[in-house]
Structure formats: C-alpha cells, structure tokens
Amino acid sequence: MPETPPAPVILGNEPGSFPHGVLAERHPAVIAQVREAFPWEPAQHRALDALLESCTEGVIEPLPADAPDRERWTGWGMDTYAGRSWFDVPWLWSESYFYRLLLQAVGYFGPGAWQGIDPFRPAKLAELDSPETDEELAALDDLAGLPAGEQARALLHGSLWGNRADLGFRLSATGGDTRAAAPGLVADDSEALWSLLPPAGGGTLCLVADNAGRELVPDLLLVAHLLAHGHAERAVLHVKPHPYYVSDATTADVVDAVRRLTGAGGAAAAYGRRLWDALARGRLTVRAHPFFCAPLPYADMPGDLRAECAAATVTVVKGDLNYRRLVGDRWWPPTTPLAEVTAHFPGPVAALRTLKSDVVTGLDAGTEAALTAAGDQRWRTSGTHALIQVRT
Ligand SMILES: O=P(O)(O)OC[C@H]1O[C@](O)(CO)[C@@H](O)[C@@H]1O
C-alpha cells in the first residue's frame, strides 16, 4: 500500500479557524459554565480566574510539583510545551491539558473536601433527566416488535447520531446547530461492521465511549443488544478515568445511565436489567485507563491497551475526539485511505462519529467533490454529517 506522508499536525494559532475558536471562545465559555455550576469557595474562584487568564493570554504552566499525575504528564510532553502559548502547540494537546488544569482549579485531584467532585455533573444529569431522553427511551417500545436485525441497525444509528448530543459542543458559536436535519452519512461501512459482528459470532467487543447522557444511553442499548443476540460474548466499555471535554463519560456516568434505564418503564427497563446482569456476570466490563485522557494519538497507545484491542473482535471508537486520536489530529486530505492512517491500530477498528472538527479521512473522491463543491465547509465541523468507517 502506498505510504501517505504525514500531514501537518493541527494547531490552534490561525485566527478564524475552528481550532482557534475552540481555544479562544469555547474554553472561556466552559470556565464560565463550571463557575456557575457549583457554590465554589474563594480559592477555586481564584484558580478559575487564573486559568481563564492563562488559557486566553498566557502560556502553558506545568502542573504543581505535588500533582499525582505530574510524572505521567511529563511523559506526555508537558515539559516540551510548558512556557509556550496554548495556541502554538498541537491543538489536541492544548485542549486535553486545558481540561486537566480545569479539574486542578476546582480541587478535583485533592487533597481536600472537593476531591472527586465532577464539575460537569449537573449538566450531565440535567441531560439524562431531560424530556428528550424520555422520548428516546419511550421509542424503544416500538423497536421491540421489529426483527432483531432491524433493531440492531436502528440501535447502531442511535449510537452514531447520539454523538451529536455533546454538551461542550453547544457552548459557543463554534458549536454546530444540533437541531439541523441530518443529511446522511459521508461514509457508511456498516456492512463491514456487521460482518465482523455476526449474530451468535461470540468474541469480544471493545467500545471506546465518548459522551455521557444522550450518547452513552444509546451506546449501552447497542451493547445490550449485541450481547443479548450473541454478536459478542463479552464487551469492554472504555470510559474516561476523570471528567474530560465537558460531557465525556466516566464510570459514575455509566452507573447513572444504567440506573436511568432500569428506572424507566417498558422496554428501556429491560435493556437496563440486561446491562446490570451483564456487569454482574462479567460479560460487560468497564475500564477507565489513564490513556483515555492522554493528549496523544492512538498510535502512541501503551502496551496493555494495545494488547486488549488486539484481542478484541473489533474496537468501536465513538465520537469526534476519538476519531482525531485514531487517525491522527492532522490536516489529512479527506481521501487519504483510512487503512493507511489506522495501520498502527492493533486489530479491526470501527469509527462512529458525527463530524465536529476538521479532521476527516477515507472519503471517496466523489463524496469529497460533492461536499467541497457546495462551498460551505461547515460540513466538517457543524455536527450535521456523520460517518461509519471500518478497517478490518
Ligand atoms: O464529543 P466528541 O464527539 O468527541 O467531540 C468533541 C469535539 O469537540 C471539540 O472539543 C471542539 O470541537 C473537539 O475538539 C472535539 O473533537
């Protein structure tokens, strides 16, 4: 296979670009949201003020000497980037480190009384309790009468489009209009996914989750269906070890989502009970590996995680950030073959993602030409388009 030379890494230093908007507008909006979410104490307010100043006008500061994960961040490039503007280092690194420092500011890593308090939890719970979630759960009653194959396809699309429900994405002008009609998929390898996961096929599914709430619920419904119909004998759900990118799912969010299902009526409760039972029997495992909050592409995945993905029938990665990490957060020409940019991944891999950043690969030339001809390049970032891509 011909080797495509690596494209330039995406930075946030071009005013008017999408990444620049995230650093300059969205991050301050995230700080404002967090500030309003809890009755913080003076030290936390001061730390949030300092972070706001640093991330808009200052430079990257290293973690404090006693931070529990200082060594880990040193290994992830902190010393290389300290002292530089947030806008001049890889955008993926900048964003990730911003969320790490936001947790630092509110005392998440302790020691102290605020240790372990998720600053995004009120927003996540509000979404889980919303009328939209009620409607989505009620729709499961209609699904129950359909043949299993049709249910599976509907649940796959539910999980895919659930990725539009992303709390961070709605915070500023750089976020898309999540109410816009869905024009469809820019790539659809779903048949390849189903051939990796045939009914009664057994094997292990790894699902790398993305957002909590209205994305995690359909992800869990899909997992419950795949386990119930033997598409997988076992599933491993990878979540974030700590709050991240506003709405990313942690173990606490999985518990909330499963309890939301079991507490609902009708078919939703049956899915919830199946998940509860699958956890109890070891058919579903939740993992929160530190690498899932790393500011690095999956090409740099550590050995233990590589071994897990290598042993899986397929690893499904959800959402935009996971896609950026899978293919590399670079200005790839959109027709760059997916097989080339995912050659590093230790086993079959599928991406389910709505497009919320500039990175895209694996498009066929006709699709790219049609999207580009339309002139408006917001299809890349507005969350109105989606893809299902598979590398077997
Ligand atoms: O929740 P998702 O689908 O990973 O999307 C998060 C996306 O939002 C952003 O934070 C801002 O667009 C991107 O950096 C990221 O890719």
The ligand as an SDF file (V2000), in Angstrom:
LIG
                    3D

 16 16  0  0  0  0  0  0  0  0999 V2000
  -17.6020   14.6320   21.9410 O   0  0  0  0  0  0  0  0  0  0  0  0
  -16.8490   14.4630   20.6850 P   0  0  0  0  0  0  0  0  0  0  0  0
  -17.6670   13.9250   19.5740 O   0  0  0  0  0  0  0  0  0  0  0  0
  -15.5870   13.6980   20.8830 O   0  0  0  0  0  0  0  0  0  0  0  0
  -16.4850   15.9040   20.2040 O   0  0  0  0  0  0  0  0  0  0  0  0
  -15.6750   16.7220   20.9080 C   0  0  0  0  0  0  0  0  0  0  0  0
  -15.1300   17.6760   19.9410 C   0  0  0  0  0  0  0  0  0  0  0  0
  -15.4340   18.9350   20.3980 O   0  0  0  0  0  0  0  0  0  0  0  0
  -14.2610   19.6820   20.4390 C   0  0  0  0  0  0  0  0  0  0  0  0
  -13.8710   19.7470   21.7690 O   0  0  0  0  0  0  0  0  0  0  0  0
  -14.4110   21.0110   19.9370 C   0  0  0  0  0  0  0  0  0  0  0  0
  -14.9160   20.8910   18.6960 O   0  0  0  0  0  0  0  0  0  0  0  0
  -13.2940   18.9520   19.5940 C   0  0  0  0  0  0  0  0  0  0  0  0
  -12.0700   19.2390   19.9940 O   0  0  0  0  0  0  0  0  0  0  0  0
  -13.6750   17.5510   19.7850 C   0  0  0  0  0  0  0  0  0  0  0  0
  -13.1650   16.8240   18.7540 O   0  0  0  0  0  0  0  0  0  0  0  0
  1  2  2  0
  2  3  1  0
  2  4  1  0
  2  5  1  0
  5  6  1  0
  6  7  1  0
  7  8  1  0
  7 15  1  0
  8  9  1  0
  9 10  1  0
  9 11  1  0
  9 13  1  0
 11 12  1  0
 13 14  1  0
 13 15  1  0
 15 16  1  0
M  END
$$$$
